[in-house]
Amino acid sequence: ICPKAEIYSVKVMDSKNRGRLSDIVAGIYWCIEQDVDIINMSFGTSVKSDILEKAIQAAEEHGILMVSSAGNGGTGSAVEYPAAFDEVIAVGAVDTGAEKTEVSATGEEIELAAPGEQIMAKSLLGLDTVASGTSMAAPHVTGAAALLMMESRYRDAAFIRKVLQKSSNPLGDETYYGCGLLDVSYARQLLHDYEEVVLAEWGSAGSEEISIGEADRTAD
């Protein structure tokens, strides 16, 4: 989605794909120190942690946009942390028919949906493979956010998050799909259509009061 992005791989999991909370928190603070723009977190836990929440809040205060997989517990299962934190974009997964995948978690925390079934990826050995799950959906949103930041003259995380929300395609139940399905092409259009208006509003109202009007998807 954003081939010119610089990607930092921050190792917080072991060879069995399990990680300690302390390593994850350390990884987030490392990202803050490196002044990264976006953190993708394709992992989750059902346990709410104060130290993880503080790290997430610190990253937001630093202006970092955070994206995380909602979890693979299926319909009725709670959205996992860190996706469940307000500061993080929680991403659910859809299949090739734009329907929620069987494994994708549900809840009011879901913010966006993205492709998460039969996704082409690279294996640990660099070979092509196919993978599924919300951990595959989250990077789609991360890549779109990176592309918008690269094209924006004002690379603010809150602004980019709003553009992603407003440009998504509504699919129905918000506990399944949040605002809707990621639409990279329309997000790029909205970015340029609204940037001048939003920047002017930012200058007069302050970041907390910025709003982007409801997008008319049928407009020229």
Secondary structure, DSSP 4 states (H G I P E B T S, - for coil): --TT--------S-TTS---HHHHHHHHHHHHHTT-SEEEE---BSS--HHHHHHHHHHHHTT-EEEEE--SS-TTPPPPBTTTSTTEEEEEEE-TTS-B-TT---STTEEEEEE-SSEEEE-TTS-EEEE-SHHHHHHHHHHHHHHHHHH-SS--HHHHHHHHHHHSB--S-HHHHTT-B--HHHHHHHHHHHHHHHHHHHHHH-GGG---PPP-TT--
